[in-house]
């Protein structure tokens, strides 16, 4: 009998969610679209989200949240208690990218900002963080004004520096779980630039990759290009290494374990008839499991040592694999959490609009919230942002849609925000009734 009562309550909750969202979220849209356009027009780079974080903090206070600013840098933590129930973390990222916007819309960014390296850059929200923040605000406002639909405690965090891979680590290092609480669940969304508005994508289990950015310097002995026998040519050495390292993934890693090593930058020399002393390489290393990641790192150093030895380089000059401090662990969407949340999505959006996708080799530092000793279940899902007209045009012409990080990437804002709030509020209400 108790199970029947609970089932009926959940069904009623699902019906109530749908009716309330359709009417009440739409009322918030004019204000939220204005906020979105303001954020889009005034983006800020990683670790420098000063005005953005203040805007979010002020809005959250006005909704009745208890707000902590400057957490882990420019981070914001907003808490709202609503009786007994699960503790749910909802995260948005805030930073933009050093890209010159070419969308041509009236609210396009014309901002320029000096980055943390001291270099002036154009700035653009080309990864959808402006949509993320607006949905985050709309979700907060809706839940704060509809407390009868859910119960528990919300920890809503606005995180800096996702694009540099350090923001989540900074907030955790600042004591996010110790100074506030350990959540029962952590959820987030990310815009999907190849998915139509009104659709949601999800991937249980491993969804995004470990991401390492690395560099290495091959040191030889410079000299005249006409007398190569008197030199140790680091350009040839680097070329040999790049060729040799292709066998790491193809011959040392199981074919069923995803792995990628890509050299994206190679610099050496100043003139065609001068053999330089050094050549610098930069590359990215992608994997899912810790075992594969460790193997890739070991193999790269081993191949580099072997290449240097083959060119008779002194051991003291062997290249050293240097990892940048932007490592992002693989995103593992907890399957049980995914199942709970997706069940609610299907009721609201329809099963045909909730689409299971395959893992990708991109990275997201949201993963870190589930990689602490507390093992918090996390789930990041995708939000469709492409208008029906643009999607149909792309299908008919074969023209590629602008991808994330493109200077022409622009969401269909109003329906994207609407569906984003509908999804995230549904997730909270669903989890609070489990």
Buried (B, 14 or more C-beta within 10 A) or exposed (E): EEEEEEEEEBEEBBEBBBEBBEEBBEEBBEEBBEBBBBBBBBBBBBBBBEBBBBBBBEBBEEBBBEBBBEBBBBBBBBBBBBEEBBBBBBBBBBBBBBBBBBBEEEBBBEBEBEBEEEEEBBBBBBBBBBBBBBBBBBBBBBBBEBEEBBBBBBBBBBBBBBBBBBBBBBBBEBEBBEEBEBBBBBBBBBBBBBBBBBBBBBBBEBBBBBBBBBBBBBBBBBBEEEEEEEBBBBBBBBBBBBEBBEEBBEEBBEEEEBBBBEBEEBEBBEEEEEBBBBBBBBBBBBBBBEEBBEBBBEBBBBBBBEBBEEBEBEEEBBBEBEEBEBBBBBBBBBEEBBEBBBBBBBBBBEEEBBBEBEBBBBBBBBBBBBBEEEEBBBBBBBBBBBBEEBBEEBEEEEEEBBEBBBBBBBBBBBBBBBBBBBBBBBBBBBBBBB
